[in-house]
Amino acid sequence: MLSVGILIFFVNICCLVVAQRSPTISYISQEKVVNIGDTVELDCTVQYSEDYSVVWLKTNPSTPSDQLFISSGTNQIVPGNRYSVRFDDGTGTYTLAISKLQEIDAGLYECQIITGPATKLKANVWVYVRLPPVISDNSTRSVITSSGSTVELNCYASGYPPPRISWRRENNDLLPTGGSVYIGSKFTIFNITKDDRGTYYCVADNGVGRGSRRNIGVEVEFRPFVTIERPRYGQALQYDQILECHVEAFPSPSIMWIKDGIQLNDNQHYQISIFPTAQEFTDTTLRIITAEKRQYGFFTCKAINKLGSHEKVIEFFETPNVICPPACGVDLYRSDASVAEPWQLYSVLVSLATVASIFL
């Protein structure tokens, strides 16, 4: 019986020794954050692995089959001179070194001990490569909307660390939400007005490089808004006068001048000029040629686009004296009169005296 007990004891000791010598991974490096061009070293310390293969590989958590085997033991598998593996027999540590780091080197690295045809021990370490921000193509580029609408501007960026997205407006103008800066990947403008149109800047920054910026143009369609320099213009008979009108609208409006319910056109009595002064701004003038009695009265400057219309009324009245400008330099003798009547000469002299008195 004693000999049987001794045998059982030694069997248990042998089993315990075998169990203690099963391979283990006792240490793996903590995650690494490195710059492009740097060298990174990843340590994997193993015990009782003399009879097993120790493998370094790069894996894709979302696609487990997407694996890049780098080394087995100290033998390099992947081609290229950027990878190297060394083994410290004293500590049982396999060190994977990757030099001249590139963006593609970021990812999850795995240290494995192959214990059988379908069994293995493993430990993972993430490697993050600092990358400057790049604004994604699915970010907003431009917007055309109508006044009163809700507009959402989106800005997405890649990079590491994850970039912070901020919004600004051209010339640091106030944002529709208030303030000069808004933080977030989505910027929403509620009940947009024509005053909200312009250029918005999406800025992505993570402290790496100079950051990235995208200009986003916001166009707001709105009905015309008409303004006038003066509500009343005067001029003497037989002299020209120019009425001025300014229109703000998007899209570009149709502009017309109206008198007594009739739309005016270019002819011997009127000359209409329309010219853009800036985006969404148009000036128009109506030149009244050789004013006659029937031309005095009220003129309407009207602008129309698909969103509506707006108009302003200007009064044109007769004055006893010539108004300069625009009558300055006008030939005092009309081409249709070969000889000036005495009363006409007298009128001219009075007008000239009046003009002179203004400047003396």
JOUR-V36706 format. One record per backbone hydrogen bond with DSSP energy under -0.5 kcal/mol. NH is the residue of the N-H (numbers start at 1). CO is the residue of the C=O. If there is no record, write none. Layout:
BEGIN
((NH	CO) (NH	CO))
END
This chain:
BEGIN
((5	1) (6	2) (7	3) (8	4) (9	5) (10	6) (11	7) (12	8) (13	9) (14	10) (15	11) (16	12) (17	13) (18	14) (19	15) (20	16) (21	17) (22	19) (24	47) (26	24) (26	45) (27	45) (29	43) (32	126) (34	128) (36	130) (37	101) (38	35) (40	98) (42	96) (44	94) (45	27) (46	44) (46	92) (47	24) (52	49) (53	114) (55	53) (55	112) (56	71) (57	110) (58	68) (59	108) (60	66) (61	59) (63	60) (66	63) (67	65) (68	58) (69	67) (70	56) (71	56) (72	75) (73	54) (75	72) (76	74) (77	70) (78	70) (84	97) (86	95) (88	93) (89	87) (92	88) (93	88) (94	44) (95	86) (95	93) (96	42) (96	94) (97	84) (97	95) (98	40) (99	82) (100	37) (101	38) (105	102) (106	103) (107	127) (108	59) (109	107) (109	125) (110	57) (111	123) (112	55) (112	110) (113	121) (114	53) (114	112) (115	113) (115	119) (116	119) (121	113) (123	111) (125	109) (127	107) (128	32) (130	34) (130	128) (131	160) (133	208) (134	158) (136	156) (139	136) (140	154) (143	217) (145	219) (147	221) (148	192) (149	146) (151	189) (153	151) (153	187) (155	185) (158	134) (160	131) (164	205) (166	203) (167	182) (168	201) (170	199) (172	169) (173	170) (175	179) (178	175) (182	167) (184	165) (187	153) (188	186) (189	151) (190	188) (192	149) (196	193) (197	194) (198	218) (200	216) (201	168) (202	200) (202	214) (203	166) (203	201) (204	212) (205	164) (209	207) (211	208) (212	204) (214	202) (216	200) (217	141) (217	215) (218	198) (219	143) (219	217) (221	145) (221	219) (222	250) (225	248) (227	246) (229	244) (233	315) (235	317) (238	291) (239	236) (241	288) (243	286) (245	284) (246	227) (247	282) (248	225) (249	280) (250	222) (254	304) (256	302) (258	300) (259	262) (260	298) (262	259) (264	257) (267	270) (271	287) (273	285) (275	283) (277	281) (278	281) (281	278) (282	247) (283	275) (284	245) (285	273) (286	243) (287	271) (287	285) (288	241) (288	286) (289	269) (289	287) (290	288) (291	239) (295	292) (296	292) (296	293) (297	316) (299	314) (300	258) (301	299) (301	312) (302	256) (302	300) (303	310) (304	254) (305	308) (308	305) (310	303) (312	301) (314	299) (315	231) (316	297) (317	233) (317	315) (319	235) (324	322) (327	323) (330	327) (334	332) (337	334) (345	341) (346	342) (347	343) (348	344) (349	345) (350	346) (351	347) (352	348) (353	349) (354	350) (355	351) (356	352) (357	353) (358	354) (359	355) (360	356))
END
